Amino acid sequence: MRILAVDDKSMPLKVLVRSIGQAAPEADVVACSSAEEALGHPDSASFDVAFLDIDMPVKNGIELARDLKRLNPRVNIVFATGYGEFMSEAFMLHSSGYLMKPITADAVAAELENLRFDPARPAPSDKLVVHCFGDFEVFYDGKPLDFERAKTKEVLAYLVDRQGAVVSLREIEAALWEDSTQAQVSSSYLRTLVSDLKHALSACGMSRALIKRYGELGIDADCLACDYYDYLAGDPLAINRWRGEYMSQYSWAEATKASLLA
């Protein structure tokens, strides 16, 4: 995560930078003493979060926020100020937060856990990136996984939903084909889908992600970077990403959605 900190006064800027460092030690923090310095930074369009003082000479924090949002509409603006009278202007800019000085690490951490926009995370190069919130999608190396059949994707979705548990092929059939009169057809078709899934995973070098036993199937959770798993682990960004939608294209996913909403 890349964070910009701007304050024209040296001591408040040091306190702000120190608080950010304590709240997010993994973050790349750039400190600037003016709006002009911030806008002149070579990476001014790539910050995930900007903590801005408001009362600054030449160009104040409100004006700087507008300029930063023109460069990057998804930058999270958090105003860090000693004045409360600018709050209405700040929220008219759809800022992410508003902190009153003196700034503390706990206050910064609370803002970082409730950002308006999710900071971009580099996709892991050795894992499947799985999105369960909203529609189910799977990516490898930034590209959607290529399945020969759409139903293959649903098989993978069901395995992801099981959180790494190995399940029987009959359980998968029952979930994906609710009409029992299709049992024979679905059993034969499922074997075709499993073959397609193995091929798709092998094509991107991720064949190890599939656990296959006689009459059983599973997915290795360690091979996934998954928003659902991150949410269950208490990851703040995943929690912030949850909007009440889970694998929206699959009716059987309603049970998991209900448990998340409970």
Secondary structure, DSSP 8 states (H G I E B T S, - for coil): -EEEEE-SSHHHHHHHHHHHHHH-TTSEEEEESSHHHHHTSTTTT--SEEEE-S--SSS-HHHHHHHHHHH-TT-EEEEEES-STTHHHHHHTT-SEEEESS--HHHHHHHHTT-SS-------TTSEEEE-BSS-EEEETTEE---SSHHHHHHHHHHHHTTT--EEHHHHHHHH---GGGHHHHHHHHHHHHHHHHHHHHHTT-GGGEEEETTEEEE-GGGEEEHHHHHHTT-HHHHHH--S-BSTT-GGGHHHHHHHH-
